[in-house]
Every structure is written in C-alpha cells, then in structure tokens.
Amino acid sequence: MKIALFTDTFPPQVNGVSLTLQRWAEHMERRQVETRIFVPRCTQEDPEAPGVLRSLSVPLFFYPEHRLSFPNPFFIRRELREFRPDLIHVTTPFNMGLMGLHIAKKEGIPLVASYHTHFDRYLQYYRLQFLSSWIWNYMRWFHESCELLLAPSDETKQLLENKGLPRLDLWRRGVDTELFCPSRANHAFRRRYHIEGQHVLLYVGRMAPEKDLDVLAGAMKKLPGSFRDQVHWVLVGDGPMREELEAEKLPHITFTGTLRGEALAEAYASADAFVFPSTTETFGNVVLESLAAGTPAVVARAGGVKEIVEHGRTGWFASPRSVDGLVEGICHLLGNSERLRWMGKEARRMALEQSWDQIFDRLLFRYEAIVERKTARHAHAG
C-alpha cells in the first residue's frame, strides 16, 4: 500500500497533532508502508526527511504558532503521479487538506480524513462566533466525499454525528510509556528551575485563550494559603498568552518554554499533579502523557479528556471553566500524600494499556479495507 498524507501541522511544530503524525510516519516506515507527506515549511532550517515534502506557509496573523500553507499544485500533482498512492489521508480542512481533497476527487483516489481540532469552539475566544454556522456547513461539504472520517474520542464522534458528518469511526491516541514514565523524576529538575516548594503543579500545552488559561490563573490566585505557599507552578509551552501570564507576576511560578523528549518527560514525572483546565480538547494527548508518567491530572470535565481520566482514581474532574472546581481538585490531590501516590500508580497502570502500535495497526487495517473495496468496485464495473 502507498499512502499520501496532507497536513497543515508537522514537526518541527510542537502540538498534539504534529507529534501524533510524526509517530504515524514512523509506524508506517516500520510496517514498510510507503508514504509521501505534504506539510508546510516553517523555516528554512526545517529538517529534511525522506518522503516529507514541504510547501510555502505563513503564520496566521492572530495566532503565529499556526501556519497557513500555500501548496504548489503543479509540484504536488507531479509528485503524486510518480508516487501513485492507493489512498490519501487529510488531517486538515484548510489549504493543504483542500489540495489533498482536490487531487483525490480528480484522480479517483480513496480519501480518508481525520478530525483533530474543534475550530468552532475556538471562535468564542477570538470573538468570531458568528462564523460557527459557516464552518459547519464547510465541514460537511469538505467531508462528504470521504470514505471515512476519523474522530479521536467518543465525545468528538458524537458531536460530528450531531452535526451531520457521515461515515465516522474512532482513531484514538496512544502514549510512549517508555519515554513518559515515573522513573524520569529527579531532583535535578527542581534544582534547574529553583523549585523550593513542597509540591510541583504542572501545565503543558499552548499558552492560548482556548486553553482556558484565565481559569488556571484564577486557580493559582485562589488556592488556600496553606497550599499556596507549598506549591511551585511549572508552565511548559509557548503561545500568545505567555507574555500576559508572565506580566501578572504570580509567585512561585516558572515558565520553561517548549520542552521536548526527555526534558518534557522529566517535567511530567517530577510533578505531583498535572493541571489542565482546557474545555476544547478533541482528545488531550498531554493528559495521557502525564498519566503515563505516574502523575494524576486535575482536568475540566469536557471534551475528549473525559475519556482519559477516571475521576477519583487517575485524576479529578472540575466543572468546565470553574476556578473553584480546579482549586477543589488540587486540594483533594495534594491533601493526602498516600492517596496521591495510589492515584499515580493507577494512572500509570491505565496508560500502559494505550499502545501506539495497536492503534496504528488498526488504522492500517481500515486503510486496507477501503483500498480493497475500491479494487472490488472497479473489478465489478469492469
């Protein structure tokens, strides 16, 4: 089988989607499935990789961490005619995805799409709610010719069904339990960031309005004094809200910027609890990474995150956008060290069941079934 992937996000961009797709590419290589991956170029120093073909892109004016691609149709058509893919997979409904959609229709190549981002939920954070109905009309048009639309969680799948999108199935996410594991915890992490508090509370993700970081800041300020003085906050990531959060000069807080690989794994494992207030997640990769590191999570009871955390066992649910709920969860976890250790062990046990290999192999099986159906249809027509 030969697969062409079209996406508007891919490493060196750092987000859950790009890292998932990097793992996808690595798995396809191990399974000896030929791929061509069409992605945006972020800088002239982007790493070159076999089968990864980059197109011109520019940062979005209101969100520079995301990029708008300008694929060259002549170059891409030439590449695909030489490659002759059996199936095209698109992960975005925008410029790069449109190119994949156009070529799939024109050449009669089966098309699979995956849904990764609740764009309509982001609109309220940028005062663009009036675009919501237009976006869903566009999404229905974009996906009507897809053989399959993959959602990362039951919650997201149900939303898409309710919006009238057809031919849905699940494509869940896994976690690297060798990289993200409790043994990465060490005192060097505390020394590096001058952490003196008894407890470390961690956030990992984009620093942007749609992550509900105003709720996180409110919880920092509202923690009871008995906890506030014992806690050191570590915020990992970057984005348009970082400068605003730094300007608040909250006590006992460290901004690390983006961390990758072992440095990120060390942060997860060295924290006592992970705090993630976002209500806009289709899945929540960072939450699963935290659990794999043996670090329980306090999260909003919203989106795909609800399907990762088990309340009272591997973490704690707070009501969406509730400062008080977030504070209650933090205090519950930190208030009993024995219970916290037990929850960390349960979190690790749950994460060990989330195998990337099984998840990607199931995706490959779906690809094969779609290609076989097309072959059978052509044979019948002939």
Salt bridges, closest charged atoms under 4 A:
ASP46 OD2 - ARG54 NH1 3.60
GLU48 OE2 - ARG41 NH2 3.49
GLU107 OE2 - ARG81 NH2 3.79
GLU147 OE2 - ARG377 NH2 3.28
ASP154 OD2 - ARG172 NH2 2.64
GLU155 OE1 - HIS118 NE2 3.80
GLU155 OE2 - ARG121 NH2 2.91
GLU161 OE2 - LYS157 NZ 2.98
ASP169 OD2 - ARG366 NE 2.97
ASP176 OD2 - ARG23 NH2 2.98
GLU210 OE2 - ARG206 NH2 3.54
ASP212 OD1 - ARG321 NH1 2.59
ASP214 OD2 - ARG321 NH2 2.64
ASP238 OD2 - ARG242 NH1 3.72
GLU246 OE2 - ARG242 NE 3.13
GLU248 OE1 - LYS221 NZ 2.67
GLU262 OE2 - ARG184 NH1 3.79
GLU266 OE1 - ARG192 NH1 2.55
ASP272 OD2 - HIS199 ND1 3.88
GLU281 OE2 - LYS211 NZ 2.68
GLU307 OE1 - ARG172 NH1 3.12
GLU310 OE1 - ARG313 NH1 2.71
ASP324 OD1 - LYS222 NZ 2.65
GLU346 OE1 - ARG313 NE 2.67
GLU346 OE2 - ARG349 NH1 2.07
ASP357 OD1 - HIS27 ND1 3.38
ASP357 OD1 - ARG30 NH2 3.23
ASP361 OD1 - HIS27 NE2 2.78
ASP361 OD2 - ARG31 NH2 2.83
